[in-house]
Every structure is written in C-alpha cells, then in structure tokens.
Amino acid sequence: KVLNWDFYELPIYAQSSSMEHVDGPIILADGATIDEGVVGSGPHQIIDFVKFMKQEISNSEVLRELLYKIHAQAKLDDLPITLYFGKDSSSIFDSAAIWTIDYEDFSILPESILDMPNGTGHLKGEMIIHVLEERLYMRKPGHNFSQSHIKCFYPDSYQNRYRIEKGLQHISI
C-alpha cells in the first residue's frame, strides 16, 4: 500500500516493504526493505517524519523552496530521492552512504529557537533540511558526499537560509 501525502502540492511517498518502486520526487521507505534498522520501526518513523514535515512546511518558505527544487531535479533526472527509515539504521541521524535515517535521533533537537539555550545550536528542521539538501546535491547514495556535505554550509545554502529564517546565526558549524 502506498500512502501519498501532499507537502505544499509536492507528492511525497511512503512505501511499504512490499513495494518495489514508487514514482515521486521523494520516497520514504522502510529501512527493512534494504536490511537496515530495527524491523518494524521504519513505518512509525515515517509517520512521525510526515507529521513534522506537514507542520514545518507551513512555517518555512526555505523548506518549500528546497522541496520544489528536489521535485524539479527529480523530474529532470528521473531520479527520486529515497530515504530509508529505521531505528539504528545509521550511527546518528543519517547515513549518506546508504540514505538511511534514524528519525528517532532527531528528537534530541529543539523544534523552535525558543527551546534553545541562549538561542544557539541546531534545530530539528535545520538538520532535516541539511539531509534533504545533501541528497539533492548527491543525487544517488554515496555519490559525491564530501562536496555535497560542504555545500550545505555555504552562506547561501538552504540550511543557512533556514537558520536566518528562524532567527539563528546564519552560518552553520
């Protein structure tokens, strides 16, 4: 069964372990389909990720712009970004080598600048944008990681623009 959520008019898909291929710019998949993460944890993490994204998409022009860019690039290349979710599917947050995400790790990050001591640090949305932006530049797992990762820290990156949008110091570390 494929669940389709509309993020600001962009199709984002979640696929079950029985699905082999789903069309769309971003595919949210259970890490168990590639033998990564704790079996049964992926679908729950996908649901939590979608809930957060639905909330955040209405509050961030930068996130909407990034999703449009991902959508356009996926159509151009005919190459979607597939994110595999599951507990312990990566060492922390995500793995660029196999495109896994342990969304549970993101729960340690504040969702608002109001929840940050002294207004410094990283927001949950910022780190999600980092992962999405990095995947946009990589285009496929393990490809061009170093350059893609560094691009996310450029002053005009989506990540730093998001920081400015949220009232944080604009340069990420």
N, C-alpha and C positions, 0 to 999 in steps of 0.2 A: 504494500500500500504506500502510495506516495502522498505526502502531505505538502500542500503548496501554501506558503504564506506570502502575502504581498507586502514587501517593505517599501513603502513610498512608491508604489507602482513598479517595483522591481521583483521579479519572481525569484524567490529563494526556496530551495527544495530540501526536504529531508528524505533520505531513502532508508528503507528497511534493509535488513541483512539479506533479504531475498531479491533485492533489485540489483540488476547488473549495470544498468545505465539509465540516467535520467537527464533530460535536456534542461539547461538553465545556466545562468552565469555563475552561481554559487550553489554547490551541492553539499548539504550537511548529511554526513553518513555515519553510521555506527562503526566505530573502530574495530569491532569484532569481525567485520567483513574482510579486514586485512590482518586479522590475528593480533590486534593491538588493543590494549586496555582491558579492564575487567569486564568480562562478559555481562551484558545486561545494563551496564552503566551508560552506554552511549545514547540510547533514546532519551533517557532522563536529562542528560546534559544538553542534548539538542533542544529539548523543550525549554529548559532554563535559559539557554542562549537566545532562543527566539523571543522569549518574554522580555529579556533585557534589550534586545535589538529593537523590538517594537516600541519600547519606551524611549530608547535613546534616539531613534530615527526622527522622532518628532521634536527633539531638542537640539539637534545638531545639523546645521547646514553642511558642515565639512563632511560628516559621515554620509549624508545623502549624496554629496558630490563624489565621494570615493566610490560609493555603490554604483552610481551612474557610470563612472569610469571603468569599473570592473565589468559591468554589463556590456558596455561598448567594446571593450577589448576582447571579451569572451566571444562576442558575435563576430568580430573581425578575425580572430584566430581560430574560431570554432573550438575553443579550448576552455572549458569551465574550470573554476577553482573548486576542488573538492576538499572539504575539511572533514577529517575523521575524528569523532569524539569518543572519549572513554577515559575513565579513571585510570591513572598510571600509564597512560598511552605516551607520555613524554616525561622528561626529567622534571621540568617545571614549565607551566603554561602551554608550550607547544614545541613541536619538532619540525623544523624546516626541511629535514631530510625526507620525512615521510608524510608530512602535512597533517599530523595529529594534533589534537587539542585536548588537554585535560581542563575542561571548563571549571571544574571544582577549584583549581588553583587560583582562578580569577576572583574568587570570593574573598580573598585576603585584601583585595584592593578596594579603596573607597569609591563610591559612585559619584560623589559630589565634593567639590572643593571645601564645602562646609564640614565635611567629615575628615579633613586632613589637618594634622598638627602643623600649625604655622603656615598653612596653605602651600606646602611643598610636598613633592613626591609625585607619584603617578596615579592616575585614575583608571578605573576598570575600562571605561570606554576608550581611553588613550591606548591601552595595551591591546585591546581588540582591534582598533584602527591600525596599530603597528603590525599585527599579524596579517590583516587583510591587505594593507599596503605592500608589505613584503611579498606576499603571494602574487599580487598584481605584477610586481617587477620580475619575480622569478618565473612565472608562467607555468612551471612544472616542478614537481618535487626535486629538491637537491640541486637545481639548476641556478647557477649564478648567485648563491646565497650571500656571500660577503658583500658584493656590490649592492644587492637588494636591501640588505640589512642596514648598511651605512646610509643609503638614500633616505631611509625613514627618519634620519636625524638631521637632514638638511633643513635650513631655516624655512624653506617654502614647502616642506613635506606636509602631507595630510596630518601626520602625528603632531607636528609643531603647530600647525594651523588650528588643530583641535585644542591644543593647550591654550593658545591665545583666546579662542572662542570661550573656553571655560574659565578664563581669568588666571591662568597659571603662567609662570615664567615660560617664555616661548621656546627655549632651547632644551630639548630632552637630553638626558645623560644615559 
